[in-house]
Amino acid sequence: MSAGKKFRQALANNKPLQIVGTINAYTAIMAKSIGHQAIYLSGGGVANASYGLPDLGMTSLNDVIADVQRITSACDLPLLVDIDTGWGGAFNIAKTIRDMEKAGAAAVHMEDQVAQKRCGHRPNKAIVSTDEMVDRITAAVDARTDPDFFIMARTDAFAQEGLDAAIARAKAYVAAGADGIFAEAVQTEEHYRAFADALDVPILANITEFGKTELWNKQQLGDWGAAMVLYPLSAFRAMNKAAETVYKSILEQGDQKAVTDMMQTRMELYDYLGYHEYEKKLDDLFEQGKNR
Ligand code: PYR
């Protein structure tokens, strides 16, 4: 089954589908093992975690593809990838879609911000015209080879243009072939319901912490018409806070005894990796070698 088909099945089977950010291959394995059905690679996350950069359009297709490949090699859950603005004009966007499919992504979201983009929950975003975004979507949809590869349009228009204009844009994006709509930085039940009522494609709610949206429960969001709930950087933020605490403790205390309770143990680490099966395989291979 193609990655795109898996994503569509997960969407059909979960109302709404929770999609958790997995900043690397190991956390993707953990998310699957815990029971999640779909995972996410955040553009901001790649910039921050893999390159030490802010989410300001400084990473490229190849930067993101490298992380996509690592994750899809290790985990077969359907992966939704943030492709920012698609990284260029029509031919660049076509290449982005083909490369994402080849790298094993199941779905992407592409936004209507200008190339010099910002985090969706920050002020002073600028967006391109509806026509320009429609051209981006047309190029993306035309380029996909797997008809199930899921192409989501993200609109950042709510912050600048308000609800009605954002919905009008979303309608134009769906008419151009978008399979779903990511309504960025909308805030209330009224907003979610308005998007869901106006459109007959799945709507994504981005429940990112410390942003413009409250941490609504998936049950509420599902009742309001959201088909997908995204937690783009939740685990990453927690990992960072834990790392900060550990680094400080080692410096201040001279050892790590005070923080071992908050650490994953060696065995827990190994269990997610199937470490012991790998080791047994190695032992078996050496045994066979000896007996030859
Ligand atoms: C990000 O995490 O980068 C999003 O765009 C949601």
Boltz pocket constraint, residues with backbone or C-beta under 6 A from the ligand:
constraints:
  - pocket:
      binder: B
      contacts: [[A, 42], [A, 43], [A, 44], [A, 45], [A, 55], [A, 82], [A, 120], [A, 206], [A, 232], [A, 233]]
      max_distance: 6.0
